Amino acid sequence: MGELMKKYILGIILVIAVIFVSGCITSSSDNSGVNGTEPPKTLAKNGVLIKYPGSWVVAQSDVNNSIIAVADPKFKDSVTGFSSVNVNIQKKELPSSLDTYFNQTYSKLFSNSSYTPVAIGNTSIGSYNALEAVYTQEANESIKQHRAIWIENNGEVFVILCTAPQEDFQNQIKNFDFILNNFKIT
């Protein structure tokens, strides 16, 4: 009986371990892919690889030079069809130094009264050194907040733009950071 009991307990422990490893135990949290109910998804396209929350979807972008866009479908606008919470990655040829191009872009952008700088500086994303601009944008009677990360690689610049309504931006930081921390140039 003792040997049978040991096998029974070992069997239960094995089943519990398999459940934990496979991720079948989920919380009721709404932060899918970060803490959440759906495992993260991976997307490799146009020279980059990202992981993003499992409840998010691959999205279409109306931004020039966009190579990847993912969005939270819970924030989809029924009129435009676009989500107000998204991450859009652009890839462009670098016409000058990264610092010069970055500074010219934001000097021009901030000369428009719809855009207000929040923070500008150096940062790092994983092993990449980067430049960062955080700013708000007034549009259609709402205010969006953006976090733009610029990474130089082989004469090109990758711009990772994280966007959310200003009132929800802080709640989305964990999702944005998850994507940024899992960004790789391939």
Buried (B, 14 or more C-beta within 10 A) or exposed (E): EEEEEEEEEEEEEEEEEEEEEEEEEEEEEBBBBBEBBBBBBEBEEEBBBBBBBBBBBEBEBEEEBBBBBBBBEEBBEEEEEBBBBBBBBBBBEBEEEBEEBBBEBBEEBBEEEEBEEEEBEEBEBEEBEBBBBBBBBBEEEEBBBBBBBBBBBEEEBBBBBBBBBBEBBEEBEEBBBBBBEBBBBE
